[in-house]
Amino acid sequence: MSFKAVLKSIVFLALLFVVLYVGMNNTHVIDFYFPVVAKEKIRASAALIFFGLFAVGVLAGTVLASGGGKRGGGEKKK
């Protein structure tokens, strides 16, 4: 296992801890406005909205990091 993978895992676990900590301390209901996605306000727990935004960010980062484009390669066979 490489050091880079271990470091990424530690950072990811630290971010998950922050999400857990925010969820434990922000249990009140808030109004969330995001007109691009929903025309009406979203009324939910602050922790749930925070976790949803975090999850969308993680998924977007995963998709971008996976690199879906063509890969350059070696020589073509003749």
DSSP file (Angstrom, degrees, kcal/mol; ACC not computed):
  #  RESIDUE AA STRUCTURE BP1 BP2  ACC     N-H-->O    O-->H-N    N-H-->O    O-->H-N    TCO  KAPPA ALPHA  PHI   PSI    X-CA   Y-CA   Z-CA
    1    1 A M              0   0    0      0, 0.0     2,-0.1     0, 0.0     0, 0.0   0.000 360.0 360.0 360.0 133.2    0.0    0.0    0.0
    2    2 A S     >  -     0   0    0      1,-0.1     4,-1.8     4,-0.0     5,-0.1  -0.435 360.0-122.1 -84.3 156.9    1.4    3.3   -1.0
    3    3 A F  H  > S+     0   0    0      1,-0.2     4,-2.5     2,-0.2     5,-0.2   0.849 111.9  59.3 -62.5 -35.4    1.8    6.3    1.4
    4    4 A K  H  > S+     0   0    0      1,-0.2     4,-2.2     2,-0.2    -1,-0.2   0.898 105.4  47.9 -63.0 -41.2   -0.3    8.4   -1.0
    5    5 A A  H  > S+     0   0    0      2,-0.2     4,-2.1     1,-0.2    -1,-0.2   0.891 111.9  49.7 -66.9 -39.5   -3.3    6.0   -0.6
    6    6 A V  H  X S+     0   0    0     -4,-1.8     4,-2.2     2,-0.2    -2,-0.2   0.916 111.0  49.6 -65.2 -42.7   -2.9    6.0    3.2
    7    7 A L  H  X S+     0   0    0     -4,-2.5     4,-2.3     1,-0.2    -2,-0.2   0.907 110.1  50.3 -63.3 -42.7   -2.8    9.8    3.3
    8    8 A K  H  X S+     0   0    0     -4,-2.2     4,-2.5     1,-0.2    -1,-0.2   0.899 110.4  50.8 -62.4 -39.9   -5.9   10.1    1.1
    9    9 A S  H  X S+     0   0    0     -4,-2.1     4,-2.5     2,-0.2    -2,-0.2   0.902 109.9  49.3 -64.5 -41.3   -7.7    7.7    3.4
   10   10 A I  H  X S+     0   0    0     -4,-2.2     4,-2.1     2,-0.2    -2,-0.2   0.915 112.2  47.8 -65.1 -43.0   -6.8    9.6    6.5
   11   11 A V  H  X S+     0   0    0     -4,-2.3     4,-2.2     2,-0.2    -2,-0.2   0.915 112.1  50.0 -63.8 -42.8   -7.9   12.9    5.0
   12   12 A F  H  X S+     0   0    0     -4,-2.5     4,-2.3     1,-0.2    -2,-0.2   0.910 110.5  49.3 -63.6 -42.1  -11.2   11.3    3.9
   13   13 A L  H  X S+     0   0    0     -4,-2.5     4,-2.0     2,-0.2    -1,-0.2   0.868 108.8  53.6 -64.8 -35.7  -11.8    9.9    7.4
   14   14 A A  H  X S+     0   0    0     -4,-2.1     4,-1.9     2,-0.2    -2,-0.2   0.908 108.9  49.1 -63.9 -41.3  -11.1   13.3    8.8
   15   15 A L  H  X S+     0   0    0     -4,-2.2     4,-2.1     1,-0.2    -2,-0.2   0.899 109.6  51.6 -65.4 -39.7  -13.7   14.9    6.5
   16   16 A L  H  X S+     0   0    0     -4,-2.3     4,-2.3     1,-0.2    -1,-0.2   0.874 106.9  54.2 -63.5 -35.9  -16.2   12.2    7.5
   17   17 A F  H  X S+     0   0    0     -4,-2.0     4,-2.9     2,-0.2    -1,-0.2   0.906 106.4  51.7 -63.2 -40.8  -15.5   13.0   11.2
   18   18 A V  H  X S+     0   0    0     -4,-1.9     4,-2.7     2,-0.2     5,-0.2   0.915 109.2  50.3 -61.7 -42.7  -16.4   16.7   10.5
   19   19 A V  H  X S+     0   0    0     -4,-2.1     4,-2.2     2,-0.2    -2,-0.2   0.923 112.5  47.1 -61.5 -44.0  -19.7   15.6    8.9
   20   20 A L  H  X S+     0   0    0     -4,-2.3     4,-2.0     2,-0.2    -2,-0.2   0.922 112.6  49.2 -62.1 -44.9  -20.5   13.5   11.9
   21   21 A Y  H  X S+     0   0    0     -4,-2.9     4,-1.4     1,-0.2    -2,-0.2   0.907 111.8  48.0 -63.3 -43.3  -19.5   16.3   14.3
   22   22 A V  H  X S+     0   0    0     -4,-2.7     4,-1.4     1,-0.2    -1,-0.2   0.902 110.8  52.8 -63.8 -40.1  -21.7   18.8   12.4
   23   23 A G  H  < S+     0   0    0     -4,-2.2    -2,-0.2     1,-0.2    -1,-0.2   0.858 107.8  50.4 -64.5 -35.7  -24.6   16.4   12.4
   24   24 A M  H  < S+     0   0    0     -4,-2.0    -1,-0.2     1,-0.2     3,-0.2   0.804 118.5  37.5 -71.5 -28.4  -24.4   15.9   16.1
   25   25 A N  H  < S+     0   0    0     -4,-1.4     2,-0.3     1,-0.2    -2,-0.2   0.509 111.2  56.5-105.6  -5.2  -24.4   19.6   16.9
   26   26 A N     <  +     0   0    0     -4,-1.4    21,-1.3     1,-0.1    -1,-0.2  -0.630  54.9 139.8-127.0  73.5  -26.8   21.0   14.3
   27   27 A T        +     0   0    0     -2,-0.3    -1,-0.1    -3,-0.2    -4,-0.1   0.498  38.9 108.8 -94.0  -4.3  -30.0   19.1   14.7
   28   28 A H  S    S-     0   0    0     -3,-0.1    18,-2.2    17,-0.1     2,-0.3  -0.317  74.2-107.6 -74.6 158.7  -32.3   22.1   14.2
   29   29 A V  E     -A   45   0A   0     16,-0.2     2,-0.3    17,-0.1    16,-0.2  -0.671  39.8-177.9 -87.9 137.2  -34.4   22.5   11.0
   30   30 A I  E     -A   44   0A   0     14,-2.9    14,-1.7    -2,-0.3     2,-0.5  -0.870  28.6-115.3-129.3 164.3  -33.4   25.1    8.4
   31   31 A D  E     -A   43   0A   0     -2,-0.3     2,-0.5    12,-0.2    12,-0.2  -0.888  29.2-165.3 -98.8 130.2  -34.7   26.4    5.1
   32   32 A F  E     -A   42   0A   0     10,-2.8    10,-2.9    -2,-0.5     2,-0.5  -0.974   1.1-162.9-121.3 122.1  -32.4   25.8    2.2
   33   33 A Y        +     0   0    0     -2,-0.5     8,-0.1     8,-0.2     6,-0.1  -0.912  24.7 151.8-108.2 125.2  -32.9   27.6   -1.1
   34   34 A F    >>  -     0   0    0     -2,-0.5     4,-2.3     4,-0.4     3,-1.4  -0.621  16.9-175.4-147.9  83.7  -31.3   26.3   -4.3
   35   35 A P  T 34 S+     0   0    0      0, 0.0    -1,-0.1     0, 0.0     5,-0.0   0.669  76.9  67.2 -62.3 -19.3  -33.5   27.4   -7.2
   36   36 A V  T 34 S+     0   0    0      1,-0.1     3,-0.1     3,-0.0    -2,-0.0   0.884 116.8  24.2 -67.3 -36.3  -31.5   25.6   -9.9
   37   37 A V  T <4 S+     0   0    0     -3,-1.4     2,-0.4     1,-0.3    -1,-0.1   0.875 133.4  21.4 -95.6 -46.9  -32.5   22.2   -8.4
   38   38 A A     <  -     0   0    0     -4,-2.3    -4,-0.4     1,-0.1    -1,-0.3  -0.985  54.5-153.5-131.3 134.2  -35.8   22.9   -6.6
   39   39 A K  S    S+     0   0    0     -2,-0.4     2,-0.2    -3,-0.1    -1,-0.1   0.823  84.4  59.1 -72.6 -30.8  -38.3   25.7   -7.1
   40   40 A E  S    S-     0   0    0      1,-0.1    -6,-0.3    -6,-0.1     2,-0.1  -0.581  98.3 -94.4 -96.9 160.6  -39.5   25.4   -3.5
   41   41 A K        -     0   0    0     -2,-0.2     2,-0.6    -8,-0.1    -8,-0.2  -0.432  33.1-130.4 -70.7 148.2  -37.5   25.8   -0.3
   42   42 A I  E     -A   32   0A   0    -10,-2.9   -10,-2.8    -2,-0.1     2,-0.7  -0.900  19.3-163.7-100.7 121.2  -36.1   22.6    1.2
   43   43 A R  E     +A   31   0A   0     -2,-0.6     2,-0.3   -12,-0.2   -12,-0.2  -0.908  35.3 121.9-110.4 108.8  -36.9   22.4    4.9
   44   44 A A  E     -A   30   0A   0    -14,-1.7   -14,-2.9    -2,-0.7     2,-0.1  -0.918  65.7 -59.8-153.9 175.3  -34.8   19.8    6.6
   45   45 A S  E  >  -A   29   0A   0     -2,-0.3     4,-2.1   -16,-0.2   -16,-0.2  -0.367  43.6-128.1 -62.5 141.0  -32.2   19.2    9.4
   46   46 A A  H  > S+     0   0    0    -18,-2.2     4,-2.4     1,-0.2     5,-0.2   0.881 110.1  53.3 -59.8 -38.4  -29.1   21.3    8.9
   47   47 A A  H  > S+     0   0    0    -21,-1.3     4,-2.6   -19,-0.2    -1,-0.2   0.889 107.2  50.8 -65.3 -39.3  -27.0   18.1    9.3
   48   48 A L  H  > S+     0   0    0      2,-0.2     4,-2.3     1,-0.2    -2,-0.2   0.908 112.1  46.4 -66.3 -41.9  -28.9   16.3    6.6
   49   49 A I  H  X S+     0   0    0     -4,-2.1     4,-2.3     2,-0.2    -2,-0.2   0.911 112.7  50.2 -66.2 -41.9  -28.4   19.2    4.2
   50   50 A F  H  X S+     0   0    0     -4,-2.4     4,-2.2    -5,-0.2    -2,-0.2   0.925 111.6  48.1 -61.2 -44.8  -24.8   19.4    5.0
   51   51 A F  H  X S+     0   0    0     -4,-2.6     4,-2.8     2,-0.2    -2,-0.2   0.896 110.0  52.8 -63.9 -40.1  -24.3   15.7    4.5
   52   52 A G  H  X S+     0   0    0     -4,-2.3     4,-2.2     2,-0.2    -1,-0.2   0.916 110.6  46.3 -61.5 -44.0  -26.2   15.9    1.2
   53   53 A L  H  X S+     0   0    0     -4,-2.3     4,-2.0     2,-0.2    -1,-0.2   0.891 113.0  50.5 -65.6 -38.5  -23.9   18.6   -0.1
   54   54 A F  H  X S+     0   0    0     -4,-2.2     4,-2.4     2,-0.2    -2,-0.2   0.919 110.1  50.0 -63.4 -44.0  -20.8   16.7    1.1
   55   55 A A  H  X S+     0   0    0     -4,-2.8     4,-2.5     1,-0.2    -2,-0.2   0.898 109.5  50.6 -63.9 -41.0  -22.0   13.5   -0.6
   56   56 A V  H  X S+     0   0    0     -4,-2.2     4,-2.4     1,-0.2    -1,-0.2   0.906 111.2  49.5 -63.2 -40.5  -22.6   15.4   -3.9
   57   57 A G  H  X S+     0   0    0     -4,-2.0     4,-2.4     2,-0.2    -2,-0.2   0.894 110.8  49.1 -64.7 -40.6  -19.1   16.9   -3.6
   58   58 A V  H  X S+     0   0    0     -4,-2.4     4,-2.3     2,-0.2    -2,-0.2   0.924 112.8  47.5 -65.4 -44.1  -17.5   13.5   -3.0
   59   59 A L  H  X S+     0   0    0     -4,-2.5     4,-2.3     2,-0.2    -2,-0.2   0.910 112.5  48.9 -64.4 -41.5  -19.3   11.9   -5.9
   60   60 A A  H  X S+     0   0    0     -4,-2.4     4,-2.4     1,-0.2    -1,-0.2   0.911 112.0  49.0 -64.1 -41.6  -18.3   14.8   -8.2
   61   61 A G  H  X S+     0   0    0     -4,-2.4     4,-2.3     2,-0.2    -1,-0.2   0.874 110.4  51.4 -64.9 -37.3  -14.7   14.5   -7.1
   62   62 A T  H  X S+     0   0    0     -4,-2.3     4,-1.7     2,-0.2    -2,-0.2   0.919 111.1  47.3 -65.5 -43.7  -14.7   10.8   -7.7
   63   63 A V  H  X S+     0   0    0     -4,-2.3     4,-0.7     1,-0.2    -2,-0.2   0.921 114.9  46.0 -64.2 -43.6  -16.1   11.2  -11.2
   64   64 A L  H  < S+     0   0    0     -4,-2.4     3,-0.5     1,-0.2    -2,-0.2   0.872 113.5  49.0 -68.1 -36.0  -13.6   13.9  -12.1
   65   65 A A  H  < S+     0   0    0     -4,-2.3    -1,-0.2     1,-0.2    -2,-0.2   0.767 100.5  64.6 -75.1 -25.4  -10.7   11.9  -10.6
   66   66 A S  H  < S-     0   0    0     -4,-1.7    -1,-0.2    -5,-0.2    -2,-0.2   0.760  96.7-143.2 -71.7 -22.1  -11.6    8.7  -12.4
   67   67 A G     <  -     0   0    0     -4,-0.7    -3,-0.1    -3,-0.5    -2,-0.1   0.942  15.3-162.2  61.2  95.7  -10.9   10.4  -15.8
   68   68 A G        +     0   0    0     -5,-0.2    -1,-0.1    -4,-0.1     3,-0.1   0.384  53.8 102.8 -90.7   4.9  -13.3    9.2  -18.3
   69   69 A G  S    S-     0   0    0      1,-0.2     2,-0.1     0, 0.0     0, 0.0  -0.133  82.3 -74.1 -83.6 179.8  -11.4   10.3  -21.4
   70   70 A K        -     0   0    0      1,-0.1     2,-0.5     0, 0.0    -1,-0.2  -0.416  46.5-132.7 -69.9 147.0   -9.3    8.4  -23.9
   71   71 A R        -     0   0    0     -2,-0.1    -1,-0.1    -3,-0.1     2,-0.0  -0.855  13.0-125.7-103.8 137.1   -5.9    7.3  -22.7
   72   72 A G        +     0   0    0     -2,-0.5     2,-0.3     1,-0.1    -1,-0.0  -0.329  40.7 177.8 -68.4 162.9   -2.8    7.8  -24.7
   73   73 A G        -     0   0    0      1,-0.3     3,-0.1    -2,-0.0    -1,-0.1  -0.824  26.2 -64.5-153.1-169.4   -0.9    4.7  -25.3
   74   74 A G  S    S-     0   0    0     -2,-0.3    -1,-0.3     1,-0.2     2,-0.1   0.247  75.5 -48.3 -70.5-160.9    1.9    3.0  -26.8
   75   75 A E        -     0   0    0      1,-0.1     2,-0.3     0, 0.0    -1,-0.2  -0.412  55.9-116.4 -76.8 149.5    2.7    2.5  -30.4
   76   76 A K        -     0   0    0     -2,-0.1     2,-0.2    -3,-0.1    -1,-0.1  -0.635  30.4-115.5 -83.3 143.6    0.0    1.2  -32.8
   77   77 A K              0   0    0     -2,-0.3    -1,-0.1     1,-0.1     0, 0.0  -0.565 360.0 360.0 -77.9 142.0    0.7   -2.1  -34.4
   78   78 A K              0   0    0     -2,-0.2    -1,-0.1     0, 0.0    -2,-0.0   0.432 360.0 360.0 -96.6 360.0    1.1   -2.0  -38.2
